[in-house]
Amino acid sequence: MSIFSAVAVLLSSLAFQPYASGFASPVYVSAPRSEPGVLYVVEQGGEIWRLRNGVRDPAPFLDVRASISSGGERGLLSVAFDPGYARNRLFYVDYTDKNGDTRVVRYRSDGDRALPDSATQLLFVEQPYPNHNGGQLQFGPDGYLYVGMGDGGSGGDPGNRSQNLKSRLGKLLRYKGGRWQIAAYGLRNPWRFSFDRATGALWIGDVGQDTWEEVDTVPRGFGLVNFGWRVWEGRSRYTPGQATSRAGKLVFPVWVYHHGDEGCSITGGYVYRGTAVPAMRGRYVFGDYCSGKVWSYSGGKVTQIASVPQLSSFGEDAAGELYAVSLGGQIFRLTA
């Protein structure tokens, strides 16, 4: 048996086991690194619930249902905890407001619940269409807050916003020195991005248009990069006759897959850095919402490791253990 066959056999024994259930359209899970055994579940409808060792608190950690629009690709889309959360109790959420526009809002908690009066808006972006809102929040290895923005929606980026550096749509934005900067552009709908805990590399699952889904990655300390949309879809030309913007470096995906049996809408994930499944360490885990397939990627090779229905997201806990989220209401945990 070759080494690649041996790895495939080993990975085929992995599974995402049920961890918690009964949620209403969950779209993300996360946790501050200062809270072992705790997981925060984001519901699209506007609530965040805290789980302690798999048991849900009796009341929501945050409730913004009165402030948002929800349904389709809109709603409360993610949460990120400040690296100093244990001390400053700051956290951040991304949602679409009553008009469908994107807002990133900072809150403070008392350690058990969010303090509603602490809300401070950091970002407002008008959305021309109801889809492609992006919505992921992550702190990078540089300590700055990042947000993923879709191209504004419809189909084919009709406003050519992703390649336009005067627009915040189709971008990865970074909050630095009290201002938002463009860290990367040429994105269609980055439905989940993450930073490798060990290397600081950025990984993005960018949802395709008609044909190709893609995985993008750049190393820690990357300069301005262009992921190519709407000129390129995956590694294929999408808009004939259009050139990409010359700003920054053009980066092509490390992995693409064709619409069909593999799926039709990528769900980006994480490089596994937990300890529960040693065989997975250093492998990027991602999946597809349409097919539910979950794969791991390493060294240019992809292996299917599991299947999760209505796969809306992945997330990590304080220890770096990996979870998968089903829009149907369940949270799963990666196990050997």
C-alpha positions, 0 to 999 in steps of 0.5 A, a space after each residue: 500500500 502506498 503512503 497516499 493510500 494509507 493516509 486515505 484509509 486512515 482519514 476515511 475512519 474519521 467522522 463528524 459526530 453529533 455534539 449539540 442540536 435544536 438550533 434555528 438555522 445555525 450558521 457559525 460557531 466560535 469561542 474565545 481562547 480563554 474559555 475551554 469547553 465553551 462554544 458560541 453558536 450563531 443563529 441566522 435569525 439573530 441570536 447567539 447561544 453559549 454552550 458549556 460542555 455541550 449544554 446550552 445556557 438558558 438565555 441567549 448570549 446576544 439577541 439582535 433579532 430586532 435589528 436585522 433582516 434574515 432569510 436567504 443569505 441575510 441574517 446574523 452571520 458570524 461572531 469574533 472574540 477579541 484576542 484580549 476578551 478575557 480582559 476587555 470582554 469585547 466581541 464583534 458581530 456581522 449582520 445584515 440590517 433591516 434594509 439588507 445592508 452590512 454592519 459590523 458592530 462591536 459589543 462588550 459582555 459582562 462575561 455571561 451576556 452581551 451588554 446591549 448598550 455597549 454596541 458600537 458600529 465599526 462598519 457599514 456597507 450598502 448592499 445592492 442585492 440580497 445575496 453575496 453578503 460574505 459576513 465572516 469575521 476573524 482576527 488575523 495573526 497580526 491582531 487586526 480584525 478582518 471581514 469578508 465582503 461578497 461582490 454585492 450579489 446578483 450574478 456575474 458581478 454586474 457592477 464590476 465591484 470586486 475589481 474596483 478598489 474604490 468599492 468595499 464589495 468583493 474584498 477582504 477588509 482589515 480594521 487597522 488604526 481605527 480605519 478599514 483597509 483593503 487586504 485582498 480583493 477579487 472575491 465573489 462570495 468568501 463564504 468562510 475564511 480563516 487563519 491557520 493557528 500555527 502558520 498564520 496563513 489565510 485560507 478562503 472558500 470562495 463561492 463560484 458562479 456557474 461552474 467552479 468552486 475554489 480554495 484560495 490561500 496566501 501565507 502570513 504577511 501577504 501584501 495586497 492580493 487579487 483573487 481574480 473574480 470577475 475576470 476569473 472563476 476558479 482557474 477559468 476565464 469568466 469575463 472575456 476581454 476584461 483584464 484584472 486590476 494591476 494592483 497587488 499580486 494575482 493569486 489563483 486557487 490551490 484547489 477547484 472543483 466543478 459543479 455536479 456530484 461534488 456540489 455547487 457552493 463551497 463552505 470554507 473551513 480551517 486548518 486543523 490544529 487540535 489534538 483529538 485527531 492527530 492524523 488531521 493536524 495541518 490539513 485544511 478541512 472544507 466542504 460543500 453546502 449542496 452535497 454535504 461532502 467534507 474534504 481535507 486538503 494537503 499538498 495538492 491532494 484532497 480526500 473526502 472524510 465525512 458528510 454533513 447535511 446543509 453544511 453552513 460552516 465550520 468553527 474552532 473551540 479554544 483548543 482548536 478542535 473542529 466543528 461543523 454546522 448544519 443549517 438544519 440545526 445540528 452541531 458536529 465535532 470532528 472525532 477519530 
